[in-house]
Amino acid sequence: MDLGFSSMSLTLQAVVVLVVTTLVVGGIKRLLRYRSYLKAMSLLPGETDHSWIWGDLHRLQNMTCEQRISVYGKFTEKFPKFYRFWMGPFHANIVLVHPDTVKDLFKTADPKPFNYEFGIPWLGEGLLIAGGSKWARSRRLLSPAFHFDILKPYVKVGNEASDKLLEKVKKYADKGESIEMYNNISLCTLDMIMRCAMSYSNDIQTKGESHPYVVAVSELNDLLIQRIRNPLVYNDFVYGLTKNGRRFKEQCHYVHGISEQIIQERQKILEREGPSKKRYLDFLDILLTAKDDTGTGLTPLEIRSEVDTFLFAGHDTTASAISWILYSLCQHPDIQEKVQQEIDTVLKGRDSDEIEWSDLPKFKFMTMVIKEGMRLHCPVPFISRISQKPMTLEGFSIPAGSLCSIHMFNIHHNPVVWPDPWAFKPERFHPDNTTDRDSFAFVPFSAGPRNCIGQHFAMDEEKVMLSRLLRRYTFRLDPKHPVVRKMTIIMKTESGMRMFATPRTPTVYNNWEH
């Protein structure tokens, strides 16, 4: 008797049962893992009065930058090693604010979290965002670009870019007017990075106090940080429908046009002339000619991603560091004078105030000032990682796959780590005072295998520009234009940083000591 079941229908039913069972079992496993995750997060140090929708994010809503800094500071004072910060109802951010809790994470090459993917349309999977084998390959291929022999010729280029900035400062100084230094320093660092890394000059500094590329990068920074703070637009499709999403796409298109223009012009030169013996080897040369162990070079998209990453990271972070260091020197004229004394001593007897490669290690006090400035005004306030393996922090269990944020700004302002953390004291970095300091207490360039590949270039650039500026001028803040922080991916200002520049006459100090 036929019961209505064919062999095909029985097979189909079996498949359906198998699929449903697999989905149910998989769902139960995920639910149990998530339940275990929530339990682990609930046991961590942190505030308990979080919103069931926004988590702890409501504490930061409708706040100024200084107010948000105060919130993070209070968390750090209450939880001086690390704390849990809920990013909505389902995910927590484990915020690390002490050398003891960051060192294990820094020592790994763990990947960046999902919110770094928000930057892929802009920076691609360049060195800043890539993870795993892709990051390791890029790091190996790009490391030769930062060898000391490559960096030496950049000092001359740094002088040339600084000359342009000094011309602009002179115009304002001669009229006794204040000059907007943050934007002009940003233009100078962009000019410097394009000249040094790309051998590209396009009169960037001669077109006013801003440049479309600088404006675009600043806006992309703002749009990224706004998206990170709003879980409602984490979905790419939803974000693309918003006004911010459309603007982000427009600005990405613009900055890609700049980088592609630079790459195409260099490729034409290489095709026409071959590798030039007259021009120094630069970052773009290495990108275009680098080969991995299999003889495979970088794809056009990989090259553009690294150019976009280097243009952003190479100019924006350094501009922030130099500007805020100069700001602190304005607040402490006695320290500014001491830096000037050192510069005068190093350059004693010269007709020119151009900086030479051999001068850089002689700026010992300036190095202390630069480091203290980057501690106090950390150019990159925070970074994030995803823990690949379960780990233990101060006796608490952290599951694999947890979002961990390393708040360099709060490490640098943690009173347990740095006594009197808000004071500007360059002597903290005198060699006599650093012997017993934990190496993870000062991390403006990150640390471990994923540290900043261009940190030596950045330090050299800061020394060149600061020494050129302070050799010729003494700076003071314009009291009519208060400086207000703006903490995005980079530490910026809300409305610039206006300063008066007073010409000075270099003095020879025969017995100068730092």
N, C-alpha and C positions, 0 to 999 in steps of 0.2 A: 504493500500500500504506500502511495506517495504522500508523504507528510508535508510537502511543499518546500523542502530544504534541498537545494542542490549543493553539490560540492563547492561551487563557487561562492554561494551565499554563506556557507559555513566558514569558508576561508575569510570572507569579508568580515563576518562577525568576529572571528578570532583576531583579525587585524585591529578592528575597532576596539575590542576589549583590551588588547595589548597596548594600543596607543593611549586609551583612557587611563589604564592602570599606570603606565609610565608617567603620564602627566600628573596624576594624583600623587604617586609616590615622590616624583620630583618636587611637586608643590609642597608636600609635607616636609621633605628634607630641607627645602629652602626656608619654610616657615620655622622649622626647629632651629636652623642655623641663625635665622634672624632673631628668634626669641633668645637664643644664647648670646647673640651680639648685644641685644638690648640689656640683658641682665649684666653682662660684663661692663657696658657703658654706664649703667646706673650705679655701679659700685665705685666708679672713679671719682676723684675729687672734683667738685664743681657746684655751682649754685643749683638749688632744687626748685626755685620758683620760676621755671621756664614756661613759655607758652606752649600749649599743645599743638598749635599750628606753626608758629614761627620759631619754636625752640628758644634759644638765647638771642636770636637775631633781632628781636624786638628791642633789645637794650641799645642797639646801634641806630635805630630808625630815627630819621629827622634830627640827626645830631651833626654838629660841626666836627671837623677833624680833631680839634683839640679835645672835644668832649669824648669822642671815641677813644682817643689815646688815654684819656683819664679812666674810661671804663676798663680797658685792657690793663692799665696800670694797677687798678684796684684788684682785679683778678690776680695779677702777678703778686701783689703784696699778700693777698689772702692765701694763694696757692703758689708758693715760690718755686716749685719744681715743675709742675705741669697741672693742667686742668682740662676738664671736659667742657666743650662748648657746643650745644645742640644747634645744628644747621637745619632747622625745620623739625618735623615730627619723627623722621625716620633715620636720620644720620647725624652722627656726632663728629666734631672736630677735636682731636686731642692736641692741645696747644702746649708746646714744649718751650719753657722759658728759663732753663738752667743748664749749664754745661753737663751736669751729671745725666740729664735725661736726653740730651740731643746727640751725644757722641756716638752711641750705637747706631742711630739712624744715619748720621753723617758718614759713617764708615762704610755704608753700603751704597750700591748704585740703584737702590729701589726706584721704581718708576714714579712719575708725577701723577697726581690724582686726575679724575675725570675733568675737573674744571679747567685744567691746563689745556684740554682739548678745545675749549672755547677760543683759544688763540691760534688754532691750526689754520683757519682761513686766512689769517694774517701772516704768521711766521712759518707755516708748514710744520713738518716734522724735523725742524732743525735741531741743533745741539741743545737748545734750551728746553724743548718739549719732548723730544724723542726719548724712548726708553729701550731697555734690553740690548739686543745685538745691534740694532740700528744706531743707538746712541754710542755704543762701544766702537763701532766702525768709524763713525763720524769723528769721534774724539781722537782716534789714532791718526786719521787722515789730516786733521786740522792742527794737531799739536805742533808740527814743524813751523807753522805760521807764526808761532810765538817764541821761537828760539831767540836768544840774545843777539845773535848775529843778524837776525831779521829786524829786531827792534832798534838797533843802533841808528840806521839812517832816518828813522822816524823822528828823532830829536830835531833835526834840521827842518823837517816838514812842520813839526810842532811850533817851531820858532816863526815860520812863515805865516801860519794860521794865527798865531798870537799877535803878529805885527798888524794884521787887519783889525783885530779887536782893539789894540792899543790906539790905532788911528781913530776909531769911533769914540773911545774913552776921552781922547784928547779934545775932540770937538766939544764935548760937554764940559770938560774941565776948564777949557779956555773961556767958556761962557758963564762958569760958576753954577751950572745947572746939574741936577742929579740925572743919572743914567740908569735905565732899567737893566740890571746886570744879569738876572737869571736868563732872560731870553737871549741876550747877546752872548753869554757864555755858552748857551745851548747851541747857538749858531756856530760858534767857534769850534766846539767839540764835534759837531756834525761835519764842518769843513775839514777838521783835522782827521776824522776817521775816514772820510771819503778820499782825502789826499793820501793818507798812510796806507789804508787797506785796499783802496781801489785805484790809486793813482788818478783820481778823478777830481777836477776842479771846475766849478761852474759859478764862480763869484757868489757863493752862498751868503757871505757876510755883507755884501754890498747892496742888498735889496731890503733895507729897512731893519727893524728890530725883530722881524719874524720871517718865516719861510713856510710855504705850504706844506712841506714835508714835516717840519717840526710841529706845525699845527695839527696835521693828520695823526702823527704818532701820539701827541698829547691827548687827542680826542679818542683814539683807539684805547689808550690806557684807561681813560674814564669809563668808556663803554664796557670794557671788560670787567672792571671792578664793580660796576653797577649790576652787571649780569650775575656775577658770582654771589652778590648779596641778595639776589631775588630768585628763589627756587622756582617761581612760577614761569620763568623763561629759560629754564635749563634745557628744555626740549628744543632742538634745532629748528624744527618746523614752526613751532610757536614763536620762537625768537625772530625768525625770518619775516613773520607777519607784522612785527612791531615796528614803530618808527625808529627805535634804536637799532634794531636788527638791520633795517634797510640802510641806515647811515653807516653802520659798521661795514657792510658789504661795499658801499661806495668808497670809503676811505681805504679799505684793503686794496681795491682796484687801483686807487691812485698810487699808493706806496709800491705796489707791485710794478707799476709802470716805471717808477724811478729806478728800481733795482734791475729790471729787464733792460732798460736803456743803458745802464752802466755795463752790464754783462755783454750786451750785443756790441757795444763800441769796442770793448776789449777783445772780443772774439774776432772782430774785423781786423784789428791791429795785429793780432797773433797770426791770422791767416795771411795777411799782407807782408808782414815783416819778420815773423817768427819771434822767439823770445828775445827781447831787447837786452843788449849788454850794457846799455847806458843807464837804463832805469833800474832802481833797486827792486828786488823781488818782493812782492806784496801778497796780501791775503788772497786776492782774487787770482793771482798767478797760480797759487798753490791749489785753490779750488778747481781751476780749469785743467790742471795737469796731474792732480793726485790720483794714484792707483792703489787699490787694496792688494791683498796677498794673491788674489786671483787675476790681477791685472785689469780689474774693472774700475772705471772711474765713476765720478758722481754724475747722476742724470741731470738734465736741465732743471727739473723741478727741485732736486736736492741742492743744486748750486744756488738757485733763487732763494730757497728757504734759508740757507746759511748766510747769504748776503743780507736778506731782510732781518735775520736774527742779529747779525753783527752790527748792522747800521743802527738798529734799535738799542741793543744792549751796550754798544760801544760809544754811543753819544749821550744817551739819556741819563744813564747812571752816573757817568763821569761829570756831566753838567750839574747834576744834583749835588754830587760830592763837592765840587769846586765852589759852587754857589753858597752852600751852607757853611763850608769852611770859612769863606770870606765873610759871611754873616757873623760867625762867631768871633772872627778877628775884629770886626767892627765893634762888637760888644766888649772886647777886651783889647783896647789900644796898646796897653803895655806889652801884650803878647805879640800883637801885630808889629810893634817896633822891634821886638827881639828877633822875629823872623826876618825883618828887613836888615837888621845888623848882620845876620848870618849870610844873607844873599850878598850884601856889600863886601863881606870878607871873602867869600868864595870867588867873586868876580873882580876882586881888587887888581888894579893896574891894567884893566882892559879898556880899549876904546869902544867896544861893543858890549851890549848887555845880552847878546844871544847866549843861550845855554848850550853847553856841549855835553856829550854823553858822559865824559869823565867827571862832570860837575855833579851829576845826580846823586852818587853815594855820599857826597860831601854835605848835602843838605840834611844833616842829622836832626836838628831841632825841627825843621820843617816837616820831616817825616813823622816826628812825634805829634805835631800839630795836625797833620793830615789824618793820622790814625785816630786821634781824639775827636776830630770833626766827624769822621765816619762812624765812630762809636755813638756820638751824641745825636747825629742826624743820619742814621743808617740809610744809605741811598736805596737799598732794597729792603723794605721793612720785614718781609716775611716770605717764606717759601713753603712748599708742601710736598709730602711724599705719601705713598701708599705702602704700608708695611707688607713685605712679601711673606714673612714668617711670623708666628706668634712670638711675642716678646713680653718681658716683664719690666715695668717701670715702678721703682720704689715699692716693690712687693705686690703691685697690681698687675693682673693678667690683661694683655692687649691682644685681641684676636688678629690673625692674619687678615689682610685686606682692609685694615683700619686707616682712616684718613688722619694723618699726623701733620700738623703745621709747626714749623720752626719759626718762632717770632724773634728774629734777630734784634729788632728794635727793643723788645721787652727783655731779652737777655742782656742787652747793653744798658738797660735802665732798671735792672733787677737790683734792689738795694742789698740783697744777700750776696750778690756777685760783685757789684761795684758800689762801694761806699760813696755817698753823696753823688748819686748817679746823674743828676741834672746839671752838675757843675762842669765847666769847661776847664779841664786840667791836663794839659799836654804831658806833664811830668809823669802821668800814669804809665806812659810808654817809654820812659827812660830805661835803658837796659838794666839798671840796678833794681827797677821796680817790676820787672816782668819775669824774673827768674822762677818764682813760685806760682805764677798765674796759670790756670788751666788753659790749654791751647784752644779750647772750645768756648772760652769766655768772650772772645773777640772774633766775630765771624762775618764781617761785612761782605766778604767774597764767597760766602758759604764755606764748606770744608769737605774733606774727603774726596773720593773719586769724582764727584759731580761739582767740584768747586769751580770758580770762574776761571775759564781757560785764558782770559785776557787780563788777569789781575796785575801782572807786571807792566803790561802796556798802560793800563789805567793809572797806576802809581806814577809812571814816568810822565804821562800826559799831565797829571795834576801838578807835579813838581815844575814842569816847564811853564805851564800857564800861570801858576801862582807866583813863581819867581819873576816872570816878566812883568806881571801886573804890579807886584809889590816893590819891585826895583824902582819903578818910575812914579808910583802914586801911593798915597795913604788914603784909605777908604773909611768912610763913616756912613751910617744909615741916614736916609732922609726921614726925619721924624713925621713928616706929613703923610707918609705912605707906610703904615705898619705892615710888617711881614706876617702872613698867616699861613700855617702849614696846610698842605693838601696831600693826604696819604692815599695814593693809588698803588699801582704796582711799583711805582717809583715815588720817593719822597719829593714832592714838588711844592709850589706855593700857589695860593688862591689868586693873587693879583700881582705877581712879580716881586722884585726885590730891588728897590731903587736905592742908589748910593751916590754920595758925592765923592769925587776923586780929586785930591789935592796933590799937585806936582811936588816932588821931593828931590833933594840933591843927595846922591849916594855919599856915605861917609865911610872912611876906612877905619876899622877897629883893629888895632894891632894885637890886642890881648883879649879878643872876644872869646867867650866861653858860653856854651849852652848849658 
